[in-house]
Amino acid sequence: MNGPSRGTIVIATTNPGKVREIAEALGDLGWDFKAQSEWGEMPAVKEDGDTYAANAVKKAAHAAARLGLPALADDSGLEVDALDGAPGLYSARFAGEHATDADNRRLLLDRLNGVPTARRAARFRCVIALVSPSGEARVVEGSVEGRIGEREAGRGGFGYDPIFELPDRGLTFAELPAEEKQRISHRGRALTRVRGILLAEAEGWSGHSLGPHDGA
């Protein structure tokens, strides 16, 4: 979209992979999407919600209130049926608070050692919250079904992408072209819904306020 910027929307995450995917998906809408790190180091938000939505809203609301700008945050997880839905909410710290992506993948593959392909079904879920400085929130969700492979494959993506397989493609998320992953992934599907919100409510977000606090 050409013309002057509608304003700035903060991407409330420290994950560079998420920043990249979000900015690429929404960057043509006329807003400037900027990582919260551009305002310097911010206090960490404790992700202690009992749902993806609770964590996403908490992160976005914190950035919106602190910076006085609309903010967008996601909370996502990998749910493995053979592990009763784990790692789920704890996907980013499955192997410990300071675990790397590689640590998490390694532990997950270890937990599934010997589990046959038919029982390795899994899904990625992503919930995105868009919050105004006044506290008004919009929440959307996206998901994608797949399975956990027996070994890592591919160099693209991040997180669990190298072990999350799409059975109908025979490829992991890390092996897909970035454009295809963006289109079919859990985050891509949630971002499509965010696009709809921003287009339908453009004036509200451009004014950095929404809901009952408008004009107060």
C-alpha positions as CSV (number, residue, x, y, z in Angstrom):
1,M,0.0,0.0,0.0
2,N,1.4,3.3,-1.1
3,G,1.0,6.7,0.6
4,P,1.8,8.0,4.1
5,S,2.1,5.6,7.0
6,R,-1.0,5.0,9.0
7,G,1.2,4.8,12.1
8,T,3.3,2.4,14.1
9,I,2.3,-1.0,15.5
10,V,4.8,-2.6,17.9
11,I,5.6,-6.3,17.5
12,A,5.9,-7.4,21.1
13,T,8.4,-10.2,20.9
14,T,12.1,-10.8,21.2
15,N,12.0,-13.7,18.7
16,P,13.6,-12.4,15.4
17,G,11.9,-15.2,13.4
18,K,8.5,-14.1,14.6
19,V,9.3,-10.4,13.9
20,R,10.3,-11.3,10.4
21,E,7.3,-13.4,9.6
22,I,4.8,-10.8,11.0
23,A,6.4,-7.8,9.3
24,E,6.5,-9.7,6.0
25,A,2.9,-10.7,6.2
26,L,1.5,-7.3,7.2
27,G,4.0,-4.9,5.8
28,D,2.0,-3.9,2.8
29,L,-1.0,-2.5,4.8
30,G,0.4,0.9,5.4
31,W,1.5,0.6,9.0
32,D,5.1,0.6,10.2
33,F,5.6,-2.6,12.1
34,K,8.6,-2.4,14.5
35,A,10.0,-4.8,17.0
36,Q,9.8,-3.6,20.6
37,S,13.6,-3.8,20.8
38,E,13.8,-0.6,18.7
39,W,12.7,1.2,21.9
40,G,15.5,-0.4,23.9
41,E,15.4,-3.2,26.4
42,M,12.0,-3.7,28.1
43,P,11.2,-5.6,31.2
44,A,10.4,-9.2,30.5
45,V,6.7,-10.2,30.7
46,K,6.1,-13.4,32.7
47,E,4.1,-15.7,30.5
48,D,2.1,-17.4,33.3
49,G,-1.3,-17.4,31.6
50,D,-3.1,-20.7,31.4
51,T,-4.0,-20.2,27.7
52,Y,-2.2,-19.0,24.6
53,A,-4.7,-16.1,24.4
54,A,-3.9,-15.0,28.0
55,N,-0.2,-14.9,27.3
56,A,-0.6,-13.1,23.9
57,V,-2.8,-10.4,25.4
58,K,-0.5,-9.9,28.4
59,K,2.5,-9.4,26.1
60,A,0.8,-7.0,23.7
61,A,-1.0,-5.0,26.5
62,H,2.3,-4.5,28.3
63,A,4.0,-3.1,25.2
64,A,1.0,-1.0,24.2
65,A,0.7,0.6,27.6
66,R,4.5,1.2,28.0
67,L,5.0,2.7,24.6
68,G,1.6,4.3,24.0
69,L,1.2,2.6,20.6
70,P,-0.9,-0.3,19.3
71,A,1.0,-3.6,19.9
72,L,0.7,-7.1,18.4
73,A,1.9,-10.3,20.2
74,D,1.5,-13.9,19.6
75,D,1.7,-17.0,21.8
76,S,2.1,-20.3,20.0
77,G,2.9,-23.9,20.7
78,L,3.4,-27.3,19.4
79,E,0.9,-30.0,20.7
80,V,1.9,-33.6,20.3
81,D,-0.8,-36.2,20.7
82,A,1.5,-38.9,22.0
83,L,2.6,-36.6,24.8
84,D,-1.0,-35.6,25.8
85,G,-0.6,-32.2,24.1
86,A,2.8,-31.3,25.4
87,P,4.9,-29.2,25.1
88,G,2.0,-26.8,24.4
89,L,2.2,-23.6,26.4
90,Y,5.7,-24.5,27.4
91,S,7.0,-25.1,23.9
92,A,9.6,-22.3,24.0
93,R,11.0,-23.6,27.3
94,F,10.3,-27.3,27.0
95,A,14.0,-28.2,27.8
96,G,14.3,-25.5,30.5
97,E,14.0,-21.8,30.9
98,H,17.2,-21.0,29.0
99,A,16.8,-23.8,26.4
100,T,17.7,-23.2,22.8
101,D,15.5,-24.2,19.9
102,A,17.9,-27.1,19.3
103,D,17.6,-28.2,22.9
104,N,13.9,-28.3,22.7
105,R,13.9,-30.3,19.4
106,R,16.4,-32.8,20.8
107,L,14.3,-33.4,23.9
108,L,11.1,-33.8,21.9
109,L,12.7,-36.3,19.6
110,D,14.1,-38.2,22.6
111,R,10.6,-38.3,24.2
112,L,9.2,-39.8,21.0
113,N,11.9,-42.3,20.4
114,G,10.3,-45.6,19.3
115,V,6.9,-44.0,18.8
116,P,5.6,-45.2,15.3
117,T,4.7,-42.7,12.6
118,A,1.0,-43.3,13.0
119,R,1.1,-42.0,16.6
120,R,3.3,-38.9,16.0
121,A,0.4,-36.6,15.0
122,A,0.9,-33.0,16.2
123,R,-0.3,-29.5,15.5
124,F,1.0,-26.0,15.7
125,R,-1.4,-23.4,17.2
126,C,-0.9,-19.7,17.2
127,V,-3.0,-17.0,19.0
128,I,-2.4,-13.4,18.1
129,A,-3.5,-10.4,20.2
130,L,-3.7,-6.9,18.8
131,V,-4.1,-4.4,21.7
132,S,-4.5,-0.6,21.7
133,P,-2.9,1.6,24.4
134,S,-6.4,2.0,25.9
135,G,-6.5,-1.8,26.5
136,E,-8.9,-2.8,23.8
137,A,-7.9,-6.2,22.5
138,R,-8.7,-8.3,19.4
139,V,-7.7,-11.9,19.5
140,V,-7.5,-14.4,16.6
141,E,-6.2,-18.0,16.2
142,G,-4.7,-20.2,13.5
143,S,-3.6,-23.8,13.5
144,V,-2.1,-26.4,11.2
145,E,-2.0,-30.2,11.5
146,G,1.0,-32.4,10.9
147,R,3.3,-34.9,12.6
148,I,6.7,-35.1,14.2
149,G,9.4,-36.6,12.1
150,E,12.1,-39.0,13.3
151,R,14.9,-36.6,12.5
152,E,15.5,-33.0,11.7
153,A,15.3,-31.9,8.0
154,G,15.7,-28.4,6.4
155,R,17.5,-25.2,7.3
156,G,14.6,-22.7,7.1
157,G,12.2,-21.4,9.7
158,F,13.0,-21.6,13.4
159,G,11.8,-23.3,16.6
160,Y,10.4,-26.8,15.9
161,D,10.1,-26.2,12.1
162,P,12.8,-28.8,11.2
163,I,10.9,-31.7,12.9
164,F,7.3,-30.7,12.0
165,E,6.3,-32.6,8.9
166,L,3.3,-32.0,6.6
167,P,2.3,-35.6,5.6
168,D,0.7,-34.5,2.3
169,R,3.9,-32.7,1.2
170,G,6.5,-35.1,2.8
171,L,8.4,-32.0,3.9
172,T,9.1,-30.2,7.2
173,F,8.3,-26.6,7.7
174,A,12.0,-25.9,7.5
175,E,12.1,-27.4,4.0
176,L,9.3,-25.3,2.6
177,P,9.9,-22.1,0.6
178,A,9.3,-19.2,3.0
179,E,6.4,-17.9,1.0
180,E,4.6,-21.3,1.2
181,K,5.2,-21.7,4.9
182,Q,3.9,-18.2,5.5
183,R,0.7,-19.0,3.6
184,I,-0.2,-22.3,5.3
185,S,1.4,-22.1,8.8
186,H,-0.5,-21.5,12.0
187,R,1.0,-18.0,12.3
188,G,0.2,-17.3,8.6
189,R,-3.4,-18.2,9.1
190,A,-3.7,-16.1,12.2
191,L,-2.0,-13.2,10.5
192,T,-4.6,-13.4,7.7
193,R,-7.2,-12.7,10.3
194,V,-5.2,-9.9,11.7
195,R,-5.1,-8.4,8.2
196,G,-8.9,-8.4,8.2
197,I,-9.1,-6.6,11.5
198,L,-6.7,-3.9,10.4
199,L,-8.4,-3.3,7.1
200,A,-11.9,-3.3,8.7
201,E,-10.9,-1.0,11.6
202,A,-8.2,1.0,9.9
203,E,-9.2,4.4,11.4
204,G,-9.4,3.1,14.9
205,W,-5.9,1.6,14.8
206,S,-4.5,4.6,13.0
207,G,-5.8,6.8,15.9
208,H,-4.0,4.5,18.4
209,S,-7.2,3.9,20.3
210,L,-10.2,1.7,20.1
211,G,-13.3,0.8,22.1
212,P,-15.0,2.4,25.1
213,H,-12.0,4.6,25.9
214,D,-12.2,6.5,22.6
215,G,-12.6,10.2,23.2
216,A,-12.2,9.9,26.9
